[in-house]
């Protein structure tokens, strides 16, 4: 196992297991196991898992509601010998790969730390996945496709989820960044004897849960060759405040009740190509569990577009709080793309000015920006020629 972060926390604490699989040495066109032939390495998966882990350490450690208490890592790079090095502060460690033995050890260490009812257990997986039916999800580890025991190097998510009822942490989150396609060359109705790395135990009461997939059943997920996955970025945005709601005391909090829907809305807002729609399979109680308390007003992703799009390059765009002299956000003319950014929760006037005079200026008043994201499409008209 590789524990890259651990400390003692009094009260509710977050315990995280991150698994990223970028290397599949037993897969590819020449694989002896037919379902492994359409599977290749995923450089983006290893990088994305590392980014998620580093973000959690940087952003969740000091959270007053749910500070990070431990982080287990299992990451396989896309090349042999490309093991990740992690600076823990006092020493540098080599992160072991996402093999069956190491993942099993990571699960054991993760569960050993999730001892309090107020604790939150979070699993994030990024790599290849298979699913023959909506209630099945197989997470492929580095050794998947070995001739004698191919599915022994994969995790059965839903049997693992069921076994996790023995975990004392009453809040459990499973964020799965993987495809949900049926394996090629296999019976589409067959079930697979994959690994369940959680020992059976006395069932406890699980009060809040979230099983969130990056893609709906039967659909692929994508790990770009450069940059992190759209799903992982949406998860981080949601945690950072895009999933927040304001309480009667004026404090903004992110809870499990709104996290999944916010991630789905953020991914639709990004308009990724190819499109990818997350799916919430299991969600907890309506009230949810508090994951973050924000120190102030959250920043909300927004976009502003001219209708028609051909006016976009000529528009000088501003978001101005009513009565304010200066713009909170501003973009000069020149870009044909929609204006995208983040802005604090508030009401704004959307001002469209066309210095070239080819289009009439427009003003949209009292546009409210509220989590998780907002889009303004403002109709504009050409200037009449005299």
Secondary structure, DSSP 8 states (H G I E B T S, - for coil): --EEEE---SSSEEEEEEEEE---TT-STT-SSGGGTT----HHHHHHHHHHHHHHHHHHTT-SSSEEEEEEEEEE-SSTT---EEE-SS-EEE-----HHHHHHHHHHHHHH--STT-EEEEEEES-EE-SSTT--EEE-TTTT-SS-GGGGEEEHHHHHHHGGGSS-SEEEEEEES--B--TTS-TT-----B--S---------EEEEEESS-TT------SSS--HHHHHHHHIIIIITEEE-TTS-EEEEHHHHHHHHHHHHHHHT-SS----EEEEE--SS--EEEE-SS--EEEEEEEEESGGGGGG-EEEEE-TT-SS-SEEE-S---S-EEEEEESEEEEEEEE-TTSSB--EEEEEEEE-SSEEEEEEE--B----
